[in-house]
Amino acid sequence: MPYTGTWLIATNRVIVTADTELSGMTPQVGLKGVVQGRFSITGIQADKITVIAPTFTFDGYISQIPAAPYIGDWVVGHRIFPVTADTVLLGETPEVGQNGFVTGYYLAGVLIVTQVTVVEYYQSVEFNGFIEALP
């Protein structure tokens, strides 16, 4: 196995042997490793590592989109997202002023948008505080 040795995953020393089961994507720096194993004196002895791309989700106000078929750079919540022919578009017909829920992953430093769900615009709010009264 060409990947035997000590890996560094989330600041943990992970010991990979010929008995370690590897699945998912081809291991490379920048991808995520989901490790199952046990502690040892030299680090974490990996029984299984699943290699996945780091994913993201983001939502915001759509302020810019290309014309139909909507392939190109979208600006959602002041961030640029590259939408390709492989991106799945769901929900409403895209228009500036709606909300976009963007999902995807990073691969070798490149942002890959897998899905955009377009919904009617709403102003979201999130806060926390002490409950001061109840009915």
C-alpha positions as CSV (number, residue, x, y, z in Angstrom):
1,M,0.0,0.0,0.0
2,P,1.6,3.3,-1.1
3,Y,0.0,5.3,1.7
4,T,1.4,3.4,4.7
5,G,3.1,5.5,7.4
6,T,2.0,8.4,9.5
7,W,-0.6,10.8,8.3
8,L,-1.5,14.1,9.9
9,I,-5.3,14.6,10.1
10,A,-6.8,17.5,12.2
11,T,-3.5,17.7,14.1
12,N,-3.6,14.0,15.0
13,R,-0.9,11.6,14.1
14,V,-2.7,8.7,12.3
15,I,-0.8,5.5,11.8
16,V,-1.7,3.8,8.5
17,T,-0.6,0.2,7.9
18,A,-1.2,-2.4,5.2
19,D,-4.2,-3.5,7.3
20,T,-5.9,-0.1,7.2
21,E,-8.9,-0.1,5.0
22,L,-9.0,3.0,2.7
23,S,-12.1,4.0,0.9
24,G,-13.5,7.0,-0.9
25,M,-11.3,9.4,-2.9
26,T,-7.6,9.0,-3.6
27,P,-5.8,10.4,-0.6
28,Q,-4.3,13.8,-1.1
29,V,-3.5,16.8,1.1
30,G,-6.5,19.1,1.4
31,L,-9.2,16.4,1.4
32,K,-10.9,15.3,4.6
33,G,-10.2,12.0,6.3
34,V,-12.9,10.2,8.4
35,V,-10.9,8.0,10.7
36,Q,-12.0,4.9,12.7
37,G,-9.4,3.4,14.9
38,R,-7.9,3.3,18.4
39,F,-5.4,5.2,20.4
40,S,-1.9,3.9,20.7
41,I,1.3,5.3,22.2
42,T,2.5,6.5,18.8
43,G,-0.8,8.0,17.6
44,I,-4.1,6.8,16.4
45,Q,-3.9,3.4,14.8
46,A,-6.3,3.6,11.9
47,D,-8.5,0.6,11.1
48,K,-10.4,2.5,8.4
49,I,-10.1,5.9,6.7
50,T,-12.7,7.3,4.3
51,V,-11.4,10.1,2.2
52,I,-13.9,12.7,1.2
53,A,-13.9,16.2,-0.3
54,P,-14.5,19.1,2.2
55,T,-18.1,20.2,1.7
56,F,-19.8,23.5,2.2
57,T,-23.3,24.9,2.4
58,F,-24.1,28.6,2.0
59,D,-27.2,30.7,1.5
60,G,-27.9,34.3,0.7
61,Y,-29.5,36.9,-1.5
62,I,-28.9,36.3,-5.2
63,S,-27.5,39.6,-6.5
64,Q,-26.1,38.4,-9.9
65,I,-26.7,35.5,-12.2
66,P,-25.9,34.8,-15.9
67,A,-28.7,34.5,-18.4
68,A,-30.4,31.2,-19.0
69,P,-29.1,28.4,-18.9
70,Y,-27.6,30.1,-15.8
71,I,-24.1,28.7,-16.4
72,G,-21.3,31.0,-15.1
73,D,-20.6,33.0,-12.0
74,W,-23.4,33.6,-9.5
75,V,-23.1,36.1,-6.7
76,V,-24.9,34.8,-3.7
77,G,-24.6,36.6,-0.4
78,H,-21.7,38.7,-1.8
79,R,-19.7,35.6,-2.7
80,I,-19.0,34.3,-6.2
81,F,-20.0,30.7,-7.0
82,P,-19.1,29.1,-10.3
83,V,-22.1,27.2,-11.7
84,T,-21.4,24.7,-14.4
85,A,-23.5,22.4,-16.6
86,D,-23.0,19.7,-13.9
87,T,-24.6,21.9,-11.2
88,V,-28.1,20.8,-10.3
89,L,-30.6,23.7,-10.2
90,L,-33.7,23.2,-8.0
91,G,-36.6,25.4,-7.0
92,E,-37.8,28.6,-8.5
93,T,-36.6,30.0,-11.8
94,P,-33.5,31.9,-10.9
95,E,-33.8,35.7,-10.6
96,V,-31.9,38.4,-8.9
97,G,-33.6,39.2,-5.6
98,Q,-34.3,35.6,-4.6
99,N,-32.4,33.4,-2.1
100,G,-30.0,30.8,-3.2
101,F,-28.9,27.8,-1.1
102,V,-25.6,26.6,-2.5
103,T,-23.9,23.3,-1.8
104,G,-20.7,21.8,-3.0
105,Y,-17.1,20.9,-2.1
106,Y,-13.5,21.9,-2.6
107,L,-11.2,19.8,-4.6
108,A,-7.5,20.8,-4.8
109,G,-8.4,24.3,-3.8
110,V,-11.1,24.6,-6.5
111,L,-14.7,25.3,-5.5
112,I,-17.2,22.8,-7.1
113,V,-20.8,23.8,-6.9
114,T,-23.0,20.7,-7.0
115,Q,-26.4,22.2,-6.3
116,V,-28.2,25.5,-6.1
117,T,-31.8,25.7,-4.7
118,V,-33.6,28.9,-5.5
119,V,-36.4,30.1,-3.2
120,E,-38.4,33.3,-2.9
121,Y,-36.5,35.9,-1.0
122,Y,-36.9,36.2,2.7
123,Q,-35.0,38.0,5.3
124,S,-33.6,35.4,7.8
125,V,-32.7,36.2,11.3
126,E,-30.9,34.3,14.1
127,F,-30.3,35.4,17.6
128,N,-30.2,34.0,21.2
129,G,-31.2,35.3,24.5
130,F,-32.9,34.6,27.8
131,I,-36.6,33.6,27.6
132,E,-38.3,36.4,29.5
133,A,-42.0,35.4,29.2
134,L,-44.1,32.5,28.1
135,P,-47.9,32.4,27.3
